């Protein structure tokens, strides 16, 4: 069974990054080794692109290409290798953020983003996305509080300064994605207290892992039964059963 790939999304100030540890611990408690990562970033190249994306004014198409370039490297160097090694992956932001910020926020066409999504990560889609949903005004107050307590170079983020109208548009981008893929998304009410949000995260992850294991076990059983049926004529011709033991005379 491939371990799960989980993403965490939301507008700036939703508090999603604060719950990465909660999510990681919940998966650890369920028996998964976890690789925790983020976008844009996640690799040395991605971190350099992250700083450019967050601090340099550029055309929206350039932003999109920078985001997907970082994502391509992230998938190749971190996400796919971790999943292949049997480790669960949690990413703080992924492709949904590009639809929200550059798509809904800045007007880049969704159909072109969908084409890039298919080209860059193809059949690898998150198994679960936790959308930390919050009113833009509440998120803005949180961002202002955070900026006041950080070093100036850490607070210099053009998206933090984009304003409430932009964040409202970005929120609509996350909503559009959730409406297209409701089976992938879990809606988290991020306006509640830290403890209440943590309880939502733990409940979502617990339910998801139970369903995920059941679904994958069902798939494995179907595959095993199909293979057994396909191999049975050969076993009969050889006079043995599936374990290699001689068949009983007159047996099936």
N, C-alpha and C positions, 0 to 999 in steps of 0.2 A: 504494500500500500504506500503510495507516494504521500509524504507528509504534507500538511496544508500550507498554502500560501495565503496570507492574510494581509490586507492593507487597511490603513487608518486614514480617514479623510475628514476635511472640514475647513471652514474659512479660518484665517488667522485670528487667534483669540478664542477659539472654541475649546482649548484646553486638551486637545487630543494627545499632544506629545507628553503631557504630564501623566497619561495613563498607559504609556508604552510598557512601563515596568509592571503595572497591574496585569496587562494582557500577557506579557512574557511569563510572569509567575503563574498565571492560570494555566497556560500551556505546559509549563514545567511540571505542575502538579498533576497534569493528565498524562505525563510520561513522555513528552516531546522535548528533544533538544532544540533550542531556538537560536536562529540568527536574526538579530534585530538590526535594521538598516533604515535608510531614509532617502528621500528625493526632494529636490535635485541633490545629487551627491552620491554617497555610498561607495565611491571609488576615488582614488587620487585625482583622476581626470574629472570625475563628476563634481568633486569639491571645488575645483577651479571654475568649472562652468556654473556651479551654484552661486558663487560670489558675483560673477558677471551678471547672471540672470536676476539676482536680487538687488543689485546696486547700480547697474548700468542701464540708462534709457536706450531702448532699441525698438525697431519696428516689430509689430506683433508677430509677423511671419518669422522673423529672426528668433524671437523668444520661443516660438513653437519648435523650430529646428534645434535650438540649443537644448530645450527640455527633452526632446526625443533622442538627441545625440547622447546626452547624459544617461537616459534610460536604456539605450542600447548597450552601453558599456556596463551599466549596473546589472542588466540581465545576464550578460556574457560572463562577467567576472564574479558576481556575488550570488544572484538569485538562483539561476539554473544550477550552478555547481553545488550550492547548499542543498537544494531539493534532491539532486542526484545522490548526494551523500547521506540522505535520510534525515535531514534536519528541516524543521518547520521554519518558515520565513515570515517575519512581520516587517512590513515597510511603512514608515511614516510618510505618507503620500505615494501616489503612483499615477497612472494615466488619468484617472478621474479629475485630478487637480488641473491638468492641462485643459480638459473640457470646461472646467469651472472658471479658471483664471483667464486663459487666452481665448477660449471659446465664448462662453457667456459673458465674461467680464470685459473682453476687448473686441468681441465680434468676429473672431476667426471662424470660418464656416465649419460646422459640425461634420459635414460629409468629408471634408479634407482631413479632419482629425481622425475620423473613423478609418480612412485609408491608411494613414500613418500608423495608427494603432495596429492594424492588421499586418502591416509590413514589418514593424519593429518587434512585436512580441507574439504575433500569430496566434497559435492555439493555447498559449500560456496566459490564462486569465486568473485573477485572484479567486480563490474558493470562497472567501468571505471578505466583505468590506464593511467596516464599522464607520458609519457616517455620523460624526459628532456635529449635530445640528444645533444652531444657536441663532438668536436674533442678532442682526448686524450691529445694532446699537449697543447691546450688552458686550459683544465681542470687542467693539471699539474701546469701550471703557477698560476692558481687561488689557488690551494692547497698550493703552496709554499708561496704565499702572505698571506694566512690564517694562516699557521703554524708560520710565522714570527711575527704575532700579537697576538698569543695565548700563554697561560701559557704552559710550557714544558710538564706537565702531560696531558694536553688536546690535544697536538699535537702528542703525542706518539701513533700512529695508524699504524699498520703494512700494512694496505691496502693503506693508504696515501703514504707509502714509497715503494709500489710494483713496481712503474715505468710505463712508457708509454706503453710498450709492453703488460704488464698485463692488463692495462685499455683498450687497443684496443681489446684484447680478450674478456674482460668483456662486452664491447659494443656489440660485435658480439652475445653474449648470449641474451642481450635484443632484438636485431634485430631478432634472431631466435624465441623468444617468440612472438614478434609482428606479424611475418609472419604466425605463427600457429593460432593466435587469433586476427586477424585484427579488428574485431568488438569491441573488448574490449579496444584497445589501441588508444590513441591520441598522435601524435608525436608533441613535443614541440621543436622548434629550440632554444636551450638554449645558443647559442653563441651570441645572440643579447643582447641589453641593458636590464637592469632590467625592465624599463617601457614597452619595446616591448614584453618581455617575459610575464609580468603581463597581458598585453592586450590579448595575446594568451590564457593564462589560463582562463581569464574571458569569452572569446568567446567560448572556448571548454565547460566550465561548463554550460554556459547559454543554448547552443544547446543540451547538454546531458540531462539536467533536463527537458527540453521541451519534448524530445523524450521519456524519462523515464516515465514521467507522462502519456503521451499519450499511451504508450505501456501497462502500468499497468491498465489504465482505460479501454482499449480495452479488456484486460484479465478479468477484473472484470465484464464487461458487458456480455462477453461470458459465464462466470460461472453463472451469475444471470439468463440469458436466458435459460441455460441448466437445472438449478434447477427448473425454472418455468415450463418448458415442462414436467419434470419428475413428478412434483407435481400436474399438471393439472387434471389427471384422478381421483385423490383422491378428489380434490375440487369439481369436477363434481358429484361424488358419494354422496358427502355431501350436494350438492345443494347450494354451496357458491362459491364466486370468491376468488382470491388470498388475498384480504383484509379481508375476513371473512364475507362479506355482502352477503345476499341471491342473487342468480342469478335471472335475469329477465326471466320470462317464455318465452321459445322459443329462449333465448339468447345463446351465444356461451359457 
